[in-house]
Amino acid sequence: MAAFLVRAGAHEVIEGDWNPHRVIVLEFENVARAKDWYASEEYAPALAIRLKATTSSAIIVEGA
């Protein structure tokens, strides 16, 4: 399904004013799979908890 490429860890902003507390990068086969996972019944309970407990941002980036 997905693989963690980055999960937490030390980070340093070298440009701009973005100051995240934690960065997580997941790798999916393609954008459609990422969107399917985000909207899935399996992820829904964790998503509900995450949205109640955190202030966060999520993006999908198409890569090469």
C-alpha positions in Angstrom: 0.0 0.0 0.0 2.3 2.8 1.2 5.8 3.0 2.4 7.2 5.5 5.0 10.1 7.5 3.4 10.3 10.0 6.3 8.7 9.8 9.7 9.5 12.5 12.2 13.3 13.0 12.7 15.3 16.1 13.0 14.7 18.7 10.3 16.0 22.2 9.4 14.2 24.9 7.5 16.7 26.5 5.2 14.4 28.7 3.2 11.0 30.2 3.9 9.1 30.4 7.2 7.5 26.9 7.3 8.1 25.5 10.8 6.6 22.0 11.1 6.7 20.1 14.3 6.8 16.8 12.5 7.2 15.7 8.8 5.9 12.4 7.4 6.4 11.4 3.8 4.6 8.4 2.5 5.2 6.8 -0.9 2.3 5.4 -3.0 2.3 3.8 -6.4 0.5 6.8 -7.9 -1.7 9.8 -7.0 -4.9 7.7 -7.4 -3.7 5.2 -4.8 -2.8 8.0 -2.4 -6.3 9.5 -2.7 -7.9 6.1 -2.4 -6.0 5.4 0.8 -6.9 8.9 2.3 -10.6 8.2 1.5 -10.6 4.6 2.6 -12.7 3.0 5.2 -9.6 1.5 6.8 -8.0 4.9 7.3 -11.2 6.7 8.4 -10.9 5.9 12.1 -7.3 7.0 12.3 -8.1 10.1 10.2 -10.9 11.1 12.6 -8.6 10.8 15.6 -5.8 12.7 13.9 -8.2 15.5 12.8 -9.5 15.9 16.4 -6.1 15.7 18.1 -3.9 17.8 15.8 -3.6 20.8 13.6 -2.0 19.6 10.5 -1.7 19.9 6.8 -1.6 17.2 4.1 -0.6 17.4 0.5 -0.2 15.0 -2.4 2.7 15.6 -4.7 3.1 13.8 -8.0 6.6 12.6 -8.4 8.8 11.1 -11.0 
